[in-house]
Amino acid sequence: METILNADNCSLINYGAKCFQNLTEEEIEIVQKSRVSVQFRKNENLTKEGAFASYILFIVNGLVKQHVEGGTNKNYNLRLIKSGEFVGLSAIFNNNIFEYSTIALTETQVFLIEKEIIRNLMKQNASFSYAIFQKYSEYTNRLFACIKSLSYKQMPGKLAETLIYLNDEKFKDENVFFNLSRKDIADFAGISTESAVKILKNFEKDNIITLSDKHITINQLSTLQEICLKG
């Protein structure tokens, strides 16, 4: 991890978060002065589950994996976080610890922004507050989807849903599968690595997907969607 003391002066609205476009020039300046730019190396922790949270993180560039930690070295991956997204929004709402861990899958630059600054701006700027709540709702919906899949789907359905998620259009420029191990994919589905590898091979045998080293090409999206729906 490297702290970049002389952060660039480029406006926050140039970094892909539309919510910053709702701030006035004076409000943007407040955030600019409170932020610290940090560069994380691949596989470094951005946040640690249970650690004190005095700031939120805004991803400038890079790809990050969010997960909750289980027993016996078992994790459950919740979502991928790309540039223009936030980590730790729950810390704004009187939550003093990070409820999950995040790990950089690539070289990742982030802005650390004091949560009190964001909270105060939300109180005085309704449009900004609405945009932040939209993001928070989006992240919460993803969490509910994970819970539903983990609770009710069989292993093929869980893995099908994972592949559909990782193949989403919003990740098209992220080279997702190159940056994920088979264990990572299994942890998104909530199944063992061995089961994930076996099901992937069955999907390939049925020409639903094509496997090439780490890369996975989806040949029959509709079939995967059907498997996901049936669970």
C-alpha positions in Angstrom: 0.0 0.0 0.0 1.3 3.4 -0.9 -0.1 6.7 0.2 0.0 9.4 -2.5 0.6 12.6 -0.6 0.3 14.9 -3.5 -3.0 13.7 -4.9 -4.0 15.2 -8.3 -6.3 18.2 -8.3 -8.7 16.8 -10.9 -12.3 17.2 -9.9 -14.0 14.2 -8.4 -16.7 14.2 -11.0 -14.2 13.1 -13.6 -13.8 9.7 -11.8 -17.1 8.1 -12.8 -19.3 8.6 -9.7 -22.4 10.5 -10.8 -23.3 11.4 -7.3 -20.4 13.8 -7.1 -22.1 15.7 -10.0 -24.8 16.7 -7.5 -22.3 18.7 -5.4 -21.7 22.4 -5.6 -18.2 23.6 -6.3 -17.8 24.5 -2.7 -18.9 21.0 -1.6 -16.5 19.4 -4.1 -13.7 21.4 -2.6 -14.6 20.2 0.9 -14.3 16.6 -0.3 -11.1 17.3 -2.3 -9.4 18.6 0.9 -10.5 15.7 3.0 -9.5 12.9 0.7 -6.3 10.8 0.7 -5.2 8.9 -2.4 -3.8 5.4 -1.7 -2.4 2.8 -4.1 -3.0 -0.8 -3.2 -1.0 -3.7 -4.8 -2.7 -6.8 -6.1 -3.9 -9.1 -3.3 -3.7 -6.3 -0.6 -6.6 -5.8 1.8 -8.4 -2.5 1.4 -10.6 -3.2 4.4 -10.7 -5.9 7.0 -13.9 -7.3 8.5 -14.4 -6.1 12.0 -11.8 -3.2 11.7 -12.7 0.3 12.7 -14.2 2.4 9.9 -13.6 6.1 10.1 -13.7 6.6 6.3 -15.3 5.3 3.1 -13.3 4.3 0.0 -14.0 5.5 -3.5 -12.4 3.3 -6.2 -10.5 5.5 -8.7 -9.3 2.6 -10.8 -8.8 -1.1 -10.4 -10.9 -4.2 -9.5 -11.8 -5.2 -5.9 -13.4 -8.3 -4.4 -15.7 -8.0 -1.4 -16.2 -11.0 0.9 -17.3 -12.0 4.3 -15.1 -14.4 6.3 -16.3 -17.7 7.6 -14.8 -20.4 9.7 -12.1 -22.8 8.7 -10.6 -20.5 6.1 -13.9 -20.3 4.2 -15.0 -17.1 2.6 -18.2 -16.0 0.7 -17.7 -13.5 -2.0 -20.4 -10.9 -2.3 -19.5 -8.7 -5.3 -16.9 -7.2 -7.5 -16.2 -3.5 -7.2 -14.8 -1.5 -10.1 -13.8 2.1 -10.7 -16.5 4.7 -9.8 -17.9 2.6 -7.0 -17.7 2.9 -3.2 -16.6 0.6 -0.3 -17.9 1.2 3.2 -21.1 3.2 2.6 -22.6 1.5 5.6 -20.0 3.3 7.8 -21.9 6.5 7.0 -25.0 5.3 8.8 -23.6 5.0 12.4 -21.8 1.8 11.6 -18.3 2.0 13.2 -16.8 -1.2 11.7 -16.4 -2.7 8.3 -18.8 -5.7 8.0 -16.7 -7.3 5.3 -13.3 -7.5 3.9 -12.2 -6.2 0.5 -9.1 -7.3 -1.5 -7.5 -5.7 -4.6 -7.6 -8.1 -7.6 -5.5 -5.7 -9.6 -3.4 -2.6 -8.8 -6.0 -0.3 -7.3 -6.1 3.4 -6.5 -8.6 4.6 -4.0 -9.6 7.8 -2.3 -10.1 7.6 1.4 -12.8 10.1 2.4 -13.8 10.9 6.0 -17.2 9.5 6.6 -18.2 12.6 8.6 -17.6 14.7 5.5 -20.0 12.5 3.4 -22.6 12.4 6.2 -22.6 16.2 6.5 -22.9 16.7 2.8 -25.9 14.3 2.7 -27.6 16.3 5.4 -27.3 19.6 3.4 -27.6 18.3 -0.2 -30.7 16.3 -1.0 -29.7 15.4 -4.5 -26.3 14.1 -3.3 -28.0 12.2 -0.5 -30.5 10.6 -2.9 -27.6 9.5 -5.2 -25.8 7.9 -2.3 -28.9 6.1 -1.1 -29.4 4.7 -4.7 -25.9 3.3 -4.6 -26.4 1.9 -1.1 -29.7 0.3 -2.3 -27.9 -1.2 -5.3 -25.3 -2.8 -3.0 -28.0 -4.1 -0.6 -30.0 -5.7 -3.5 -26.9 -7.6 -4.4 -26.6 -8.8 -0.9 -30.2 -10.1 -0.9 -29.5 -11.9 -4.2 -26.5 -13.6 -2.6 -28.6 -14.7 0.5 -31.4 -16.0 -1.7 -29.0 -18.0 -3.9 -27.1 -19.4 -1.0 -30.2 -20.4 0.8 -32.4 -21.9 -1.9 -30.4 -22.9 -5.0 -28.7 -26.2 -5.8 -25.0 -26.1 -6.7 -25.5 -25.9 -10.5 -28.0 -23.0 -10.0 -25.6 -21.2 -7.7 -22.7 -21.5 -10.1 -24.9 -20.5 -13.1 -25.9 -17.4 -11.2 -22.3 -16.6 -10.4 -21.2 -16.9 -14.1 -24.1 -14.7 -15.2 -23.1 -12.1 -12.6 -19.4 -12.2 -13.5 -20.2 -12.0 -17.2 -22.4 -8.8 -16.7 -21.9 -6.0 -19.2 -20.7 -3.7 -16.5 -17.5 -5.8 -16.1 -16.8 -6.2 -19.9 -13.6 -4.1 -19.6 -12.4 -5.7 -16.4 -11.0 -9.1 -17.7 -12.8 -10.6 -14.7 -12.1 -14.3 -15.2 -8.3 -13.7 -15.7 -8.3 -12.1 -12.2 -10.2 -14.8 -10.5 -9.1 -18.2 -9.4 -11.4 -21.2 -9.5 -11.6 -20.9 -5.7 -12.8 -17.3 -6.1 -15.5 -18.4 -8.4 -16.5 -21.2 -6.0 -16.6 -18.6 -3.2 -19.0 -16.5 -5.2 -21.3 -19.5 -5.5 -20.9 -20.6 -2.0 -19.7 -24.1 -3.0 -16.4 -26.0 -2.7 -13.7 -25.5 -5.3 -13.9 -29.2 -6.3 -17.7 -28.9 -6.9 -17.2 -25.7 -8.9 -14.6 -27.3 -11.2 -16.8 -30.4 -11.7 -19.8 -28.3 -12.6 -17.8 -26.1 -14.9 -16.6 -29.2 -16.8 -20.2 -30.4 -17.1 -21.3 -27.0 -18.5 -18.4 -27.2 -21.0 -19.4 -30.8 -22.0 -22.9 -29.5 -22.7 -21.4 -26.6 -24.7 -22.9 -24.1 -22.4 -19.5 -22.6 -21.8 -16.0 -22.8 -23.1 -13.0 -23.1 -20.8 -9.6 -21.8 -21.9 -7.0 -21.6 -19.0 -8.6 -19.2 -16.6 -11.0 -17.6 -19.1 -14.6 -18.7 -19.4 -16.7 -17.9 -22.4 -20.5 -18.2 -22.1 -21.9 -19.9 -25.3 -25.5 -20.3 -24.2 -26.6 -17.5 -21.8 -30.2 -18.5 -22.0 -29.4 -22.0 -20.9 -27.4 -20.6 -17.9 -30.3 -18.3 -17.1 -32.7 -21.3 -17.1 -30.4 -23.3 -14.8 -30.2 -20.3 -12.5 -34.0 -19.8 -12.5 -34.7 -23.5 -11.7 -32.0 -23.4 -9.0 
